[in-house]
């Protein structure tokens, strides 16, 4: 199943790293920079049943009204996973949602959290033979 990563333009390096790691684990990843119309795209059901990783940082420019609009959309219910990138406070409208944070994690712990959120490793892994 594909994963949609919605992010602020300033957080593109984070989004690229997340996409790289999820693709290496066998996921189909689509990036959606939060520019004009991003709330409408997400609220309108972009991706159908696709999980949406919403990257939040101090750089995200969506307004409280944007977030409220997004959370009222039935197409997004149950698909939105909020992922904090820094210590910035979550927007008020998102505080009721489950949220995980990459802030302060080392790369190994961040990758483990990310793979857990995305449903684990998808690619087929062969068991190692004895002695390997």
N, C-alpha and C positions, 0 to 999 in steps of 0.2 A: 504494500500500500504506500502511496506517495505521502510525503510530509511537506507541508508548506511552512516556510520560515518567513514570518513577517517582521520587518525590522526598520529602524530609522536609517536614513541614508548614512549618517555618521557612524553607525554600527556595522557597516558593510564588512569590515575585517572579521568581526565576530561571526556574522552570518556566513561568510565564506568558509571559515574554519569549521563551523557546525555542518555546513553542507558537505565539505570534504570528508569529515569523519563519518557522517551518516551514509554517504555514498560508499565509502570504503567498507562499511558494514552491510552493504547490500540494499540500502533504501534508495528510493527514487525521491529526490529533493528538488523543490521549486522555491526560488527566492522571490519575495514580494516586498520591495522597498516601500516604506510608508510614505508615499507621495500623494498627490491629489487623487482623491477617489478611493484610497485604500480601505477606508471603513465601508464604503458602499460595496467594494469588491468582496470583502470578507463577509459582510452581513448578507450579501446576495447569494451566498452559497458557493463561492469560488472553491472548487475542489470537491464538491459533493460531500462525501463522508471523510475526506482527508483530514487528519489531525493538523492543527495549526499551532506551531510554536511561535508565540508572540514574544519577541525580545524587547525588554523594557530597560531603558537607561535614562539618565538625566537628559540625554540628547533627543529623546522622542518628543515630537512636537504636537502630538494629538491633544485635543482639548478634552475636558470632562464631558462635554456634549458629544464629542466623537465616540468616546468610550461608552457612554450611556446608550447611544444609537446602536453600537455594535452588540452590546449585551442584550438588547431587546430583540435581536434578530434570531428567530427560531433556527435558522440554518447553521448557526455557530454553536448553539447549545451542545455541550458535551464534547466539543472538538477542540476547544481553546485551552492551550497549556501556556501559562504565563511563566516566563523565564527571565529573572532579573540578571542584569549584567554588571551592575554597580550598586552602591549603597543608597542610591536615590530612593526617596519614598515613592511607593506605588500610587498611581492616580486613584482618587477616592472610589471611582466606579469599579476599579479592578480589585479592590481590597477584599471583596467577598469571595473571590475565586481562589482556588488552590494555586499557590505560587512556589516555585523553586528558584534557587539562586546559584549562579556560577561565581558570584562575587567572593573572592578570597579563597577559592578552591585551586589546588594545583592542577596541572593538565590531566593527570591520571584520574583524579576524583571528578573533574569536570566531564571527562569523557564517559566515565561510568554513569554519572547522573544523566547525561545526554542520551546514552543508549537505553537506559531504563525508561526514560520518558518516551522515546521513540519505539519502544516495544522490543528492545534487544537487538541482537545481531540477526540479520535476515539471511545472509549468504549461507550456503551449505558448508558445514565444516566436517571434515573427515576425522575420525578418531585417530590418534597417534598410535603407531605400532609400538609394541613393547621395546624398550631400549632406545627410543628416539629422544 
